[in-house]
């Protein structure tokens, strides 16, 4: 009887934690929706582009990114100038986009599908933030529990990053990283990563089997 009571209590506590976690996620999502309400139309348009709803969206996106990076390469600004211009553009966008969007569009004109998609975008942003915070906490937990492993992992990772940065031009490396991040939602939606990773695994298995046959 005691075992049943303890297992029942554990199940109840687990359900309570999941409910509290779900309510917290919903609360954070609602707050983010309210904060990004002025960016709604822009976020929906960006979401359509990033998910490749049209087959020519990836080409247009990469063309814009390439032009921006070529412009940066041509102007060759200093670090201070580049950071200042980037922050200035962010401030201008933060001020102008909600103002213009509220006049051109309006959340009252949204369809149920658009409202639902905006909610999903905000929910995914909150989940991504939680994952990043979770990884950060795990890293510090590893530092407390296994300091030697933490030290070796961090030093090895940073050494590899430093070596890559030394071999590849900084701007070109940034271009590759930005391009990959922007293409990732579309690659996931169309399952291209899974497709090509599966193809690579099959080819590797074929090569391994051929080597085993030759050795026999």
Buried (B, 14 or more C-beta within 10 A) or exposed (E): EEEEEEEEEEEEEEEEEEEEEEEEBEEBBBEBBEEBBBBBBBBBEBBEBBBBEEEEBBEEBEEEBEEEBEEBEEEEEEEEEEEEEEEEEEEEEEEEBBEEBBEEBEBEEBEEEBBEBBBEBBBEBBEEEBEEEEEEEEEEEBBEEEEEEBEEBEEEEEEEEEEEEEEEEEEEBEBEEEBEEBBEBBBEEEEEEEEEEEEEEEEEEEEEEEEEEEEE
